[in-house]
Amino acid sequence: MAVVIVASVVIFRQKSILPASVMGEHLMPDLISDEAWRASIAKDPTAHGYSGYGILQDQGSDAAIGEALRDLKSADAYVWMNAASYLGSRSRLEAIPYLIKALRHTAWRSDDERLGFLRKLSGQTFGNDFEVWRKWYEARPDRIEMDWESSLGNAPRLKK
C-alpha cells in the first residue's frame, strides 16, 4: 500500500497536476513540480514570480532561467529583483548589474543574500556601497546599459 501511495505522489508531481501555489508549497513542500512553477512564472510573473523564483532558488532548480532572463527587464520592481536573485543563485553573470541595482531597492532585508551572489559572481568585495559597485560595473568592457533609478519599489534608497 505504501508503495502505491509513494508512486502516486511521484506521478502526481511529475505530471504537474497541481497548479503552482505558495500555500500548496507550504503545506506539501516539493509536491508541486519545478515545471509547474516555471509555467506559472511564464504565464504571469506577478502572480507567483515573487515567491516562485524563491522556491525554485531554494530547490536549486534551473527550470526558470529563461523566464528570469526575460523578467530582468520587467517594470515590476519585485519581479526583476526576484528574477535577479534567482539568476544569481544559479551563477548567471547576467544577474550582476541587476543585483547591483537591487542595492537601491526598497527590499533591503535581502541585501546580504544579494551581496553574497555579487561576491560569488564578480570576485569583488565592495560591501553594500551601490556607487562603488556601479562604478566597477560601468568600467567593465562587457557591461550593458542600465537604468539604475527606475522600478525600485515604494521607498528606494536613493541619495538625495
DSSP file (Angstrom, degrees, kcal/mol; ACC not computed):
  #  RESIDUE AA STRUCTURE BP1 BP2  ACC     N-H-->O    O-->H-N    N-H-->O    O-->H-N    TCO  KAPPA ALPHA  PHI   PSI    X-CA   Y-CA   Z-CA
    1    1 A M     >        0   0    0      0, 0.0     4,-2.1     0, 0.0     5,-0.2   0.000 360.0 360.0 360.0 -43.3    0.0    0.0    0.0
    2    2 A A  H  >  +     0   0    0      1,-0.2     4,-2.6     2,-0.2     5,-0.2   0.878 360.0  54.3 -61.7 -37.5    2.8    2.4    0.9
    3    3 A V  H  > S+     0   0    0      1,-0.2     4,-2.7     2,-0.2    -1,-0.2   0.892 107.2  50.5 -63.9 -39.7    4.5    1.8   -2.5
    4    4 A V  H  > S+     0   0    0      2,-0.2     4,-2.3     1,-0.2    -1,-0.2   0.903 111.4  48.2 -65.0 -41.8    1.2    2.7   -4.3
    5    5 A I  H  X S+     0   0    0     -4,-2.1     4,-2.3     2,-0.2    -2,-0.2   0.937 113.6  46.3 -65.1 -46.7    0.9    5.9   -2.3
    6    6 A V  H  X S+     0   0    0     -4,-2.6     4,-2.4     1,-0.2    -2,-0.2   0.925 113.4  49.2 -62.2 -44.8    4.6    6.9   -3.0
    7    7 A A  H  X S+     0   0    0     -4,-2.7     4,-2.5     1,-0.2     5,-0.2   0.895 110.4  51.5 -61.9 -39.9    4.2    6.0   -6.7
    8    8 A S  H  X S+     0   0    0     -4,-2.3     4,-2.9     2,-0.2    -1,-0.2   0.909 109.9  48.8 -63.4 -42.5    1.0    8.1   -6.9
    9    9 A V  H  X S+     0   0    0     -4,-2.3     4,-2.6     2,-0.2     5,-0.2   0.921 111.9  49.1 -63.8 -43.8    2.7   11.1   -5.3
   10   10 A V  H  X S+     0   0    0     -4,-2.4     4,-2.6     2,-0.2    -2,-0.2   0.936 115.0  43.5 -61.9 -47.4    5.7   10.8   -7.7
   11   11 A I  H  X S+     0   0    0     -4,-2.5     4,-2.1     2,-0.2    -2,-0.2   0.920 113.1  53.1 -63.5 -44.0    3.5   10.5  -10.8
   12   12 A F  H  <>S+     0   0    0     -4,-2.9     5,-1.5    -5,-0.2     6,-0.3   0.916 112.9  43.6 -57.0 -46.3    1.2   13.3   -9.4
   13   13 A R  H ><5S+     0   0    0     -4,-2.6     3,-1.3     1,-0.2    20,-0.4   0.925 113.0  50.7 -68.1 -45.0    4.2   15.7   -9.0
   14   14 A Q  H 3<5S+     0   0    0     -4,-2.6    -1,-0.2     1,-0.3    -2,-0.2   0.828 108.6  51.9 -65.3 -31.4    5.8   14.8  -12.3
   15   15 A K  T 3<5S-     0   0    0     -4,-2.1    -1,-0.3    -5,-0.2    -2,-0.2   0.525 102.8-134.7 -82.8  -4.9    2.6   15.4  -14.3
   16   16 A S  T < 5 +     0   0    0     -3,-1.3    -3,-0.2    -4,-0.3    -2,-0.1   0.887  46.8 157.5  54.0  43.6    2.3   18.8  -12.6
   17   17 A I      < +     0   0    0     -5,-1.5    -4,-0.1     2,-0.1    -1,-0.1   0.884  54.3  72.5 -66.0 -37.8   -1.4   18.3  -11.9
   18   18 A L  S    S-     0   0    0     -6,-0.3    15,-0.2    13,-0.2     2,-0.1  -0.595  86.9-126.7 -77.8 135.3   -1.3   20.8   -9.1
   19   19 A P        -     0   0    0      0, 0.0     2,-0.1     0, 0.0    18,-0.1  -0.497  42.3 -86.0 -72.5 153.5   -1.1   24.5  -10.2
   20   20 A A        +     0   0    0     16,-0.4     2,-0.3    -2,-0.1     3,-0.1  -0.403  60.1 167.6 -61.2 130.6    1.8   26.4   -8.6
   21   21 A S     >  -     0   0    0      1,-0.1     4,-2.3    -2,-0.1     5,-0.2  -0.965  38.5-147.7-150.8 128.4    0.6   27.7   -5.3
   22   22 A V  H  > S+     0   0    0     -2,-0.3     4,-2.0     2,-0.2     5,-0.2   0.914 106.2  50.2 -62.5 -42.1    2.6   29.2   -2.5
   23   23 A M  H  > S+     0   0    0      1,-0.2     4,-2.4     2,-0.2    -1,-0.2   0.925 110.3  50.6 -61.2 -44.2    0.1   27.8    0.0
   24   24 A G  H  > S+     0   0    0      1,-0.2     4,-2.7     2,-0.2    -1,-0.2   0.880 108.5  52.2 -61.2 -37.9    0.4   24.4   -1.6
   25   25 A E  H  < S+     0   0    0     -4,-2.3    -1,-0.2     1,-0.2    -2,-0.2   0.880 111.2  47.0 -66.4 -37.7    4.2   24.6   -1.4
   26   26 A H  H  < S+     0   0    0     -4,-2.0    -2,-0.2    -5,-0.2    -1,-0.2   0.871 115.5  45.1 -71.7 -36.2    4.0   25.4    2.3
   27   27 A L  H  < S+     0   0    0     -4,-2.4    -2,-0.2     1,-0.3    -1,-0.2   0.900 134.2  13.4 -74.1 -40.8    1.5   22.6    3.0
   28   28 A M  S >< S-     0   0    0     -4,-2.7     3,-2.0    -5,-0.2     4,-0.5  -0.679  84.3-149.7-137.8  80.7    3.3   20.0    1.0
   29   29 A P  T 3  S+     0   0    0      0, 0.0    -3,-0.1     0, 0.0    -4,-0.1  -0.184  79.0   9.5 -55.2 140.4    6.8   21.1    0.1
   30   30 A D  T 3  S+     0   0    0      2,-0.1     4,-0.1     1,-0.1    -5,-0.1   0.430  94.6 108.0  71.3   2.1    8.2   19.7   -3.2
   31   31 A L    <   +     0   0    0     -3,-2.0     2,-0.5    -7,-0.2   -13,-0.2   0.874  66.9  70.9 -74.0 -34.9    4.8   18.3   -4.3
   32   32 A I  S    S-     0   0    0     -4,-0.5    -2,-0.1   -11,-0.1   -19,-0.1  -0.703  93.8-122.4 -82.3 126.6    4.5   21.0   -6.9
   33   33 A S     >  -     0   0    0     -2,-0.5     4,-1.8   -20,-0.4     3,-0.2  -0.224  11.2-119.2 -71.0 156.3    7.0   20.3   -9.7
   34   34 A D  H  > S+     0   0    0      1,-0.2     4,-2.7     2,-0.2     5,-0.2   0.864 116.7  57.1 -58.7 -36.5    9.6   22.8  -10.8
   35   35 A E  H  > S+     0   0    0      2,-0.2     4,-2.8     1,-0.2    -1,-0.2   0.872 103.4  52.3 -65.1 -36.9    8.0   22.7  -14.2
   36   36 A A  H  > S+     0   0    0      2,-0.2     4,-2.1     1,-0.2   -16,-0.4   0.903 111.0  47.5 -66.0 -39.8    4.7   23.8  -12.7
   37   37 A W  H  X S+     0   0    0     -4,-1.8     4,-2.5     2,-0.2    -2,-0.2   0.924 112.5  49.5 -64.2 -43.4    6.5   26.8  -11.0
   38   38 A R  H  X S+     0   0    0     -4,-2.7     4,-2.8     1,-0.2    -2,-0.2   0.933 111.2  48.7 -60.5 -45.9    8.2   27.6  -14.3
   39   39 A A  H  X S+     0   0    0     -4,-2.8     4,-2.1     1,-0.2    -1,-0.2   0.883 111.2  50.4 -62.9 -38.7    4.9   27.5  -16.2
   40   40 A S  H  X S+     0   0    0     -4,-2.1     4,-2.4     2,-0.2     8,-0.2   0.920 112.5  45.9 -65.6 -43.7    3.2   29.7  -13.6
   41   41 A I  H  < S+     0   0    0     -4,-2.5    -2,-0.2     1,-0.2    -1,-0.2   0.901 112.1  52.2 -64.6 -40.8    6.0   32.3  -13.8
   42   42 A A  H  < S+     0   0    0     -4,-2.8    -2,-0.2    -5,-0.2    -1,-0.2   0.890 112.7  45.2 -62.6 -39.3    6.0   32.2  -17.6
   43   43 A K  H  < S-     0   0    0     -4,-2.1    -2,-0.2     1,-0.2    -1,-0.2   0.928 138.7  -7.2 -72.3 -46.5    2.2   32.8  -17.7
   44   44 A D    >X  -     0   0    0     -4,-2.4     3,-1.6    -5,-0.2     4,-1.2  -0.693  56.6-171.7-155.6  93.7    2.1   35.6  -15.1
   45   45 A P  H 3> S+     0   0    0      0, 0.0     4,-1.0     0, 0.0     5,-0.5   0.720  88.8  59.2 -64.7 -19.0    5.3   36.5  -13.2
   46   46 A T  H 34 S+     0   0    0      3,-0.2     4,-0.1     2,-0.2    -5,-0.1   0.690 101.1  56.6 -81.5 -16.0    3.3   38.9  -10.9
   47   47 A A  H <4 S-     0   0    0     -3,-1.6    -1,-0.1    -7,-0.2     4,-0.1   0.949 137.6 -11.5 -77.1 -50.9    1.0   36.1   -9.8
   48   48 A H  H  X S+     0   0    0     -4,-1.2     4,-4.5    -8,-0.2     5,-0.3   0.377 107.4  97.9-131.5   1.1    3.7   33.7   -8.4
   49   49 A G  H  X S+     0   0    0     -4,-1.0     4,-1.6    -5,-0.5     5,-0.3   0.851  80.2  59.9 -63.2 -34.2    7.0   35.1   -9.6
   50   50 A Y  H  4 S+     0   0    0     -5,-0.5     4,-0.5     1,-0.2    -1,-0.2   0.948 124.9  18.8 -58.7 -47.8    7.7   36.8   -6.3
   51   51 A S  H  > S+     0   0    0      2,-0.1     4,-2.6    -3,-0.1    -2,-0.2   0.812 118.1  66.1 -91.4 -34.5    7.6   33.5   -4.5
   52   52 A G  H  X S+     0   0    0     -4,-4.5     4,-2.7     1,-0.2     5,-0.2   0.899 100.6  49.7 -58.0 -44.2    8.1   31.1   -7.3
   53   53 A Y  H  X S+     0   0    0     -4,-1.6     4,-2.4    -5,-0.3    -1,-0.2   0.908 111.9  49.4 -62.0 -39.9   11.7   32.3   -8.0
   54   54 A G  H  > S+     0   0    0     -4,-0.5     4,-2.6    -5,-0.3    -2,-0.2   0.891 110.8  49.4 -65.3 -39.6   12.5   32.0   -4.3
   55   55 A I  H  X S+     0   0    0     -4,-2.6     4,-1.8     2,-0.2    -2,-0.2   0.939 113.4  45.6 -65.1 -46.9   11.0   28.4   -4.2
   56   56 A L  H  <>S+     0   0    0     -4,-2.7     5,-2.6     1,-0.2     4,-0.5   0.875 112.3  52.9 -64.0 -36.1   13.0   27.4   -7.3
   57   57 A Q  H ><5S+     0   0    0     -4,-2.4     3,-1.3    -5,-0.2    -2,-0.2   0.942 109.0  48.5 -61.8 -48.0   16.1   29.0   -5.9
   58   58 A D  H 3<5S+     0   0    0     -4,-2.6    -1,-0.2     1,-0.3    -2,-0.2   0.825 111.5  50.8 -62.5 -31.5   15.7   27.1   -2.6
   59   59 A Q  T 3<5S-     0   0    0     -4,-1.8    -1,-0.3    -5,-0.2    -2,-0.2   0.519 110.2-123.4 -84.3  -5.2   15.3   23.9   -4.6
   60   60 A G  T < 5 +     0   0    0     -3,-1.3     2,-0.3    -4,-0.5    -3,-0.2   0.837  56.1 159.8  68.3  31.9   18.4   24.5   -6.6
   61   61 A S      < -     0   0    0     -5,-2.6     3,-0.3    -6,-0.1    -1,-0.2  -0.686  41.1-165.0 -95.6 140.0   16.4   24.3   -9.8
   62   62 A D    >   +     0   0    0     -2,-0.3     3,-1.5     1,-0.2    -1,-0.1   0.256  59.8 113.6 -95.2   9.1   17.4   25.7  -13.2
   63   63 A A  T 3  S+     0   0    0      1,-0.3     3,-0.3     2,-0.1     4,-0.2   0.778  77.8  38.0 -56.6 -34.4   13.8   25.4  -14.5
   64   64 A A  T 3> S+     0   0    0     -3,-0.3     4,-2.6     1,-0.2    -1,-0.3   0.030  73.6 117.1-112.5  27.9   13.0   29.1  -14.9
   65   65 A I  H <> S+     0   0    0     -3,-1.5     4,-2.5     1,-0.2     5,-0.2   0.925  79.6  50.2 -61.1 -43.8   16.3   30.5  -16.2
   66   66 A G  H  > S+     0   0    0     -3,-0.3     4,-1.7     1,-0.2    -1,-0.2   0.910 112.7  46.3 -60.7 -42.9   14.7   31.6  -19.5
   67   67 A E  H  > S+     0   0    0      2,-0.2     4,-2.7     1,-0.2    -1,-0.2   0.897 111.7  51.7 -66.7 -40.2   11.8   33.3  -17.7
   68   68 A A  H  X S+     0   0    0     -4,-2.6     4,-1.1     2,-0.2    -2,-0.2   0.899 107.0  52.3 -65.8 -40.0   14.1   35.0  -15.2
   69   69 A L  H  < S+     0   0    0     -4,-2.5     3,-0.4     1,-0.2     4,-0.3   0.910 113.0  46.0 -60.6 -40.8   16.3   36.4  -18.1
   70   70 A R  H >< S+     0   0    0     -4,-1.7     3,-1.4     1,-0.2    -2,-0.2   0.921 110.5  53.3 -63.2 -44.8   13.1   37.8  -19.6
   71   71 A D  H >< S+     0   0    0     -4,-2.7     3,-1.8     1,-0.3    -1,-0.2   0.595  85.2  81.4 -75.6 -11.1   11.9   39.2  -16.2
   72   72 A L  T 3< S+     0   0    0     -4,-1.1    -1,-0.3    -3,-0.4    -2,-0.1   0.825  94.7  50.5 -58.2 -28.0   15.1   41.1  -15.6
   73   73 A K  T <  S+     0   0    0     -3,-1.4    -1,-0.3    -4,-0.3    -2,-0.2   0.310  84.7 127.2 -93.2   8.0   13.6   43.7  -17.9
   74   74 A S    <   -     0   0    0     -3,-1.8     6,-0.1     1,-0.1    -3,-0.0  -0.343  58.8-143.2 -66.2 144.6   10.2   43.8  -16.0
   75   75 A A  S    S+     0   0    0      4,-0.1     2,-0.6     5,-0.0    -1,-0.1   0.598  77.4 100.7 -80.3 -12.3    8.9   47.2  -14.9
   76   76 A D  S  > S-     0   0    0      1,-0.2     4,-2.0    -5,-0.1     5,-0.3  -0.659  71.7-145.4 -77.3 119.6    7.6   45.5  -11.8
   77   77 A A  H  > S+     0   0    0     -2,-0.6     4,-0.9     1,-0.2    -1,-0.2   0.780  95.9  41.9 -58.9 -31.3   10.1   46.3   -9.0
   78   78 A Y  H  > S+     0   0    0      2,-0.2     4,-2.2     3,-0.1    -1,-0.2   0.778 109.1  57.0 -90.7 -27.9    9.7   42.9   -7.3
   79   79 A V  H  > S+     0   0    0     -3,-0.2     4,-2.4     2,-0.2     5,-0.2   0.972 111.5  41.2 -65.7 -52.9    9.6   40.7  -10.4
   80   80 A W  H  X S+     0   0    0     -4,-2.0     4,-2.4     1,-0.2    -1,-0.2   0.890 115.8  51.0 -64.8 -36.7   13.0   41.9  -11.8
   81   81 A M  H  X S+     0   0    0     -4,-0.9     4,-2.2    -5,-0.3    -1,-0.2   0.924 112.5  44.7 -68.0 -42.6   14.6   41.8   -8.3
   82   82 A N  H  X S+     0   0    0     -4,-2.2     4,-2.4     2,-0.2    -1,-0.2   0.874 113.0  52.0 -67.2 -36.3   13.4   38.2   -7.6
   83   83 A A  H  X S+     0   0    0     -4,-2.4     4,-2.7    -5,-0.2    -2,-0.2   0.908 109.7  50.0 -63.7 -41.3   14.5   37.2  -11.1
   84   84 A A  H  X S+     0   0    0     -4,-2.4     4,-2.6     2,-0.2    -2,-0.2   0.913 111.0  48.1 -64.4 -42.8   17.9   38.7  -10.4
   85   85 A S  H  X S+     0   0    0     -4,-2.2     4,-2.3     2,-0.2    -2,-0.2   0.926 112.3  49.6 -63.7 -43.5   18.3   36.9   -7.1
   86   86 A Y  H  X S+     0   0    0     -4,-2.4     4,-1.1     2,-0.2    -2,-0.2   0.942 112.8  46.5 -59.2 -48.6   17.2   33.6   -8.7
   87   87 A L  H  <>S+     0   0    0     -4,-2.7     5,-2.5     1,-0.2     3,-0.3   0.882 110.1  54.1 -63.8 -37.6   19.7   34.0  -11.5
   88   88 A G  H ><5S+     0   0    0     -4,-2.6     3,-1.6     1,-0.2    -1,-0.2   0.901 106.3  52.2 -60.6 -40.5   22.4   35.0   -9.0
   89   89 A S  H 3<5S+     0   0    0     -4,-2.3    -1,-0.2     1,-0.3    -2,-0.2   0.751 107.8  52.1 -67.2 -23.1   21.8   31.8   -7.1
   90   90 A R  T 3<5S-     0   0    0     -4,-1.1    -1,-0.3    -3,-0.3    -2,-0.2   0.242 118.6-113.6 -96.2  11.5   22.2   29.9  -10.4
   91   91 A S  T < 5 +     0   0    0     -3,-1.6     2,-0.6     1,-0.2    -3,-0.2   0.827  59.3 159.5  62.0  36.4   25.6   31.6  -11.0
   92   92 A R    > < -     0   0    0     -5,-2.5     3,-1.8    -8,-0.1     4,-0.2  -0.818  36.5-152.0 -94.1 120.4   24.3   33.5  -14.1
   93   93 A L  G >  S+     0   0    0     -2,-0.6     3,-1.7     1,-0.3    -1,-0.1   0.736  89.0  76.1 -63.2 -24.0   26.5   36.5  -14.8
   94   94 A E  G 3  S+     0   0    0      1,-0.3     4,-0.4     2,-0.1    -1,-0.3   0.729  87.0  64.3 -59.1 -20.6   23.5   38.4  -16.4
   95   95 A A  G <> S+     0   0    0     -3,-1.8     4,-2.6     1,-0.2     3,-0.4   0.710  77.4  89.2 -76.2 -20.5   22.3   39.0  -12.9
   96   96 A I  H <> S+     0   0    0     -3,-1.7     4,-2.1     1,-0.2     5,-0.2   0.890  88.2  41.7 -52.1 -56.5   25.3   41.2  -11.8
   97   97 A P  H  > S+     0   0    0      0, 0.0     4,-2.5     0, 0.0    -1,-0.2   0.862 117.1  49.7 -63.6 -31.0   24.0   44.6  -12.9
   98   98 A Y  H  > S+     0   0    0     -4,-0.4     4,-1.9    -3,-0.4    -2,-0.2   0.842 108.5  52.0 -75.1 -33.2   20.5   43.9  -11.5
   99   99 A L  H  < S+     0   0    0     -4,-2.6     4,-0.4     2,-0.2    -1,-0.2   0.864 111.2  48.8 -67.1 -35.4   22.0   42.7   -8.2
  100  100 A I  H >< S+     0   0    0     -4,-2.1     3,-1.8    -5,-0.3    -2,-0.2   0.944 110.5  49.6 -66.3 -48.3   23.9   46.0   -8.0
  101  101 A K  H >< S+     0   0    0     -4,-2.5     3,-2.2     1,-0.3     4,-0.3   0.859 100.1  66.6 -58.2 -35.2   20.7   47.9   -8.8
  102  102 A A  G >< S+     0   0    0     -4,-1.9     3,-1.0     1,-0.3    -1,-0.3   0.673  81.3  77.0 -63.2 -16.3   18.9   46.0   -6.1
  103  103 A L  G <  S+     0   0    0     -3,-1.8    -1,-0.3    -4,-0.4    27,-0.2   0.610  99.5  44.2 -68.5  -9.8   21.2   47.7   -3.6
  104  104 A R  G <  S+     0   0    0     -3,-2.2    53,-3.2    -4,-0.2    -1,-0.2   0.434  93.0 113.2-106.5  -5.1   18.9   50.7   -4.1
  105  105 A H  S <  S-     0   0    0     -3,-1.0    48,-0.2    -4,-0.3    47,-0.1  -0.261  78.3-117.1 -70.5 153.7   15.6   48.7   -4.0
  106  106 A T  S    S+     0   0    0     46,-2.3     2,-2.3     1,-0.2     3,-0.2   0.837 101.1  81.1 -54.3 -37.2   13.1   49.0   -1.2
  107  107 A A    >   +     0   0    0      1,-0.2     3,-1.0    45,-0.1    -1,-0.2  -0.428  50.7 155.6 -79.3  71.6   13.6   45.4   -0.1
  108  108 A W  G >   +     0   0    0     -2,-2.3     3,-2.0     1,-0.2     4,-0.3   0.692  55.9  79.2 -71.7 -20.4   16.8   46.0    1.9
  109  109 A R  G 3  S+     0   0    0      1,-0.3     3,-0.3    -3,-0.2    -1,-0.2   0.720  92.8  51.7 -64.7 -18.8   16.3   42.8    4.0
  110  110 A S  G <> S+     0   0    0     -3,-1.0     4,-2.3     1,-0.2    -1,-0.3   0.313  77.3 105.2 -97.9   8.3   17.6   40.7    1.2
  111  111 A D  H <> S+     0   0    0     -3,-2.0     4,-3.1     1,-0.2     5,-0.3   0.895  75.8  54.8 -56.3 -43.6   20.8   42.7    0.7
  112  112 A D  H  > S+     0   0    0     -4,-0.3     4,-1.9    -3,-0.3    -1,-0.2   0.910 109.7  46.7 -60.4 -42.1   23.1   40.1    2.4
  113  113 A E  H  > S+     0   0    0     -3,-0.2     4,-1.9     2,-0.2    -1,-0.2   0.942 114.8  46.2 -63.6 -47.2   21.9   37.4    0.1
  114  114 A R  H  X S+     0   0    0     -4,-2.3     4,-2.4     1,-0.2    -2,-0.2   0.876 110.7  53.0 -66.0 -36.9   22.3   39.5   -3.0
  115  115 A L  H  X S+     0   0    0     -4,-3.1     4,-2.7    -5,-0.2    -1,-0.2   0.874 106.2  54.6 -64.8 -36.2   25.7   40.7   -1.8
  116  116 A G  H  X S+     0   0    0     -4,-1.9     4,-2.3    -5,-0.3    -2,-0.2   0.914 109.2  47.0 -61.4 -42.5   26.7   37.1   -1.5
  117  117 A F  H  X S+     0   0    0     -4,-1.9     4,-2.8     2,-0.2     5,-0.2   0.915 111.6  51.4 -65.2 -42.1   25.7   36.4   -5.1
  118  118 A L  H  X S+     0   0    0     -4,-2.4     4,-2.6     2,-0.2     6,-0.5   0.930 111.0  47.4 -60.9 -46.0   27.6   39.5   -6.2
  119  119 A R  H  X S+     0   0    0     -4,-2.7     4,-2.3     1,-0.2    -1,-0.2   0.925 114.4  47.3 -60.4 -44.5   30.8   38.5   -4.4
  120  120 A K  H  < S+     0   0    0     -4,-2.3    -2,-0.2    -5,-0.2    -1,-0.2   0.913 118.2  40.1 -63.6 -44.0   30.5   34.9   -5.8
  121  121 A L  H  < S+     0   0    0     -4,-2.8    -2,-0.2    -5,-0.2    -1,-0.2   0.829 128.8  27.9 -76.7 -32.8   29.8   36.1   -9.4
  122  122 A S  H  < S-     0   0    0     -4,-2.6    -3,-0.2    -5,-0.2    -2,-0.2   0.696  88.5-132.7-104.6 -22.6   32.3   39.0   -9.5
  123  123 A G     <  +     0   0    0     -4,-2.3     2,-0.2    -5,-0.4    -4,-0.2   0.543  68.0 124.3  76.7   5.9   35.0   38.1   -7.1
  124  124 A Q        -     0   0    0     -6,-0.5    -1,-0.3    -5,-0.1     2,-0.2  -0.661  50.1-159.0-100.7 154.6   34.7   41.6   -5.6
  125  125 A T        +     0   0    0     -2,-0.2     3,-0.1    -3,-0.1   -10,-0.0  -0.635  35.3 142.2-132.7  75.7   34.0   42.7   -2.0
  126  126 A F    >   -     0   0    0      1,-0.3     3,-1.2    -2,-0.2     7,-0.1   0.286  50.3-137.9 -97.7   9.5   32.7   46.2   -2.1
  127  127 A G  T 3   -     0   0    0      1,-0.2    -1,-0.3   -12,-0.1    -3,-0.0  -0.348  57.5 -40.8  65.8-149.9   30.1   45.7    0.7
  128  128 A N  T 3  S+     0   0    0     -3,-0.1     2,-1.1     4,-0.0    -1,-0.2   0.046  92.2 131.3-103.3  27.4   26.8   47.3    0.1
  129  129 A D    <>  -     0   0    0     -3,-1.2     4,-2.2     1,-0.2     3,-0.2  -0.691  38.8-167.0 -83.5 100.9   28.0   50.6   -1.4
  130  130 A F  H  > S+     0   0    0     -2,-1.1     4,-3.2     1,-0.2     5,-0.2   0.903  83.6  53.4 -54.5 -46.9   25.9   51.0   -4.6
  131  131 A E  H  > S+     0   0    0      1,-0.2     4,-2.4     2,-0.2    -1,-0.2   0.879 109.1  48.2 -62.4 -39.5   28.1   53.7   -6.1
  132  132 A V  H  > S+     0   0    0     -3,-0.2     4,-2.3     2,-0.2    -1,-0.2   0.935 114.5  46.2 -65.6 -45.1   31.3   51.6   -5.8
  133  133 A W  H  X S+     0   0    0     -4,-2.2     4,-2.7     2,-0.2    -2,-0.2   0.925 112.5  50.7 -61.2 -45.0   29.6   48.6   -7.3
  134  134 A R  H  X S+     0   0    0     -4,-3.2     4,-3.0     1,-0.2    -2,-0.2   0.930 111.2  47.7 -60.4 -46.4   28.1   50.8  -10.1
  135  135 A K  H  X S+     0   0    0     -4,-2.4     4,-1.1     2,-0.2    -1,-0.2   0.903 112.0  50.2 -62.9 -41.2   31.5   52.3  -11.0
  136  136 A W  H >< S+     0   0    0     -4,-2.3     3,-0.5    -5,-0.2     4,-0.3   0.941 114.0  45.3 -60.0 -47.0   33.1   48.9  -11.0
  137  137 A Y  H >< S+     0   0    0     -4,-2.7     3,-1.7     1,-0.2    -2,-0.2   0.916 109.6  53.5 -64.9 -43.6   30.4   47.6  -13.3
  138  138 A E  H 3< S+     0   0    0     -4,-3.0    -1,-0.2     1,-0.3    -2,-0.2   0.680 102.6  59.5 -69.1 -15.9   30.4   50.5  -15.7
  139  139 A A  T << S+     0   0    0     -4,-1.1    -1,-0.3    -3,-0.5    -2,-0.2   0.529  84.5 103.7 -84.7  -7.0   34.2   50.2  -16.1
  140  140 A R  S X  S-     0   0    0     -3,-1.7     3,-1.1    -4,-0.3    -3,-0.0  -0.534  70.2-140.9 -77.8 139.6   33.7   46.6  -17.5
  141  141 A P  T 3  S+     0   0    0      0, 0.0    -1,-0.1     0, 0.0    -4,-0.0   0.764 100.9  52.7 -70.1 -23.3   34.0   46.1  -21.3
  142  142 A D  T 3  S+     0   0    0     -5,-0.1    -4,-0.1     2,-0.0    -2,-0.0   0.155  83.0 131.4 -99.0  19.5   31.1   43.7  -21.3
  143  143 A R    <   -     0   0    0     -3,-1.1     2,-0.3    -6,-0.1    -5,-0.1  -0.223  47.6-140.2 -70.3 159.9   28.6   45.9  -19.5
  144  144 A I        -     0   0    0      0, 0.0     2,-0.3     0, 0.0    -1,-0.1  -0.837  32.5 -94.6-111.7 157.5   25.1   46.5  -20.6
  145  145 A E        -     0   0    0     -2,-0.3     2,-0.4     2,-0.0    -7,-0.0  -0.577  49.8-163.9 -71.6 131.2   23.4   49.9  -20.4
  146  146 A M        -     0   0    0     -2,-0.3     2,-0.8   -49,-0.0     3,-0.0  -0.919  27.3-142.1-122.3 143.9   21.4   50.1  -17.2
  147  147 A D        -     0   0    0     -2,-0.4     3,-0.2     1,-0.1    -2,-0.0  -0.913  24.8-177.0 -96.4 104.0   18.6   52.3  -15.9
  148  148 A W  S    S+     0   0    0     -2,-0.8    -1,-0.1     1,-0.2   -44,-0.1   0.539  70.4  48.0 -82.5  -7.6   19.8   52.4  -12.3
  149  149 A E  S    S+     0   0    0     -3,-0.0     3,-0.3     7,-0.0    -1,-0.2   0.601  87.5  84.9-116.2 -12.0   16.8   54.5  -11.0
  150  150 A S  S    S+     0   0    0     -3,-0.2    -3,-0.1     1,-0.2     0, 0.0  -0.541  86.4  18.1 -94.4 161.1   13.5   53.1  -12.2
  151  151 A S  S    S+     0   0    0     -2,-0.2    -1,-0.2     1,-0.1     3,-0.1   0.913  72.5 139.9  52.6  55.7   11.4   50.3  -10.7
  152  152 A L        -     0   0    0      1,-0.4   -46,-2.3    -3,-0.3     3,-0.3   0.246  62.2-105.4-110.6  11.0   13.0   50.3   -7.2
  153  153 A G        -     0   0    0    -48,-0.2    -1,-0.4     1,-0.2    -2,-0.1  -0.368  52.1 -52.8  91.9-175.0    9.9   49.8   -5.1
  154  154 A N  S    S+     0   0    0      1,-0.3    -1,-0.2    -2,-0.1   -49,-0.0   0.658 132.4  29.4 -80.7 -15.5    7.9   52.3   -3.0
  155  155 A A  S    S-     0   0    0     -3,-0.3    -1,-0.3     2,-0.0    -2,-0.1  -0.475  80.6-172.2-140.5  67.0   10.8   53.6   -0.9
  156  156 A P        -     0   0    0      0, 0.0     2,-1.3     0, 0.0   -51,-0.2  -0.193  29.8-119.9 -63.7 154.0   14.0   53.4   -3.0
  157  157 A R        +     0   0    0    -53,-3.2     2,-0.4    -5,-0.1   -52,-0.1  -0.644  53.7 153.9 -95.4  78.0   17.3   54.0   -1.3
  158  158 A L        -     0   0    0     -2,-1.3     2,-0.3    -9,-0.0    -9,-0.0  -0.844  47.6-113.6-106.8 142.0   18.4   57.0   -3.5
  159  159 A K              0   0    0     -2,-0.4    -2,-0.0     1,-0.1    -1,-0.0  -0.548 360.0 360.0 -72.5 138.2   20.8   59.7   -2.3
  160  160 A K              0   0    0     -2,-0.3    -1,-0.1     0, 0.0    -2,-0.0   0.443 360.0 360.0 -83.7 360.0   19.1   63.0   -2.0
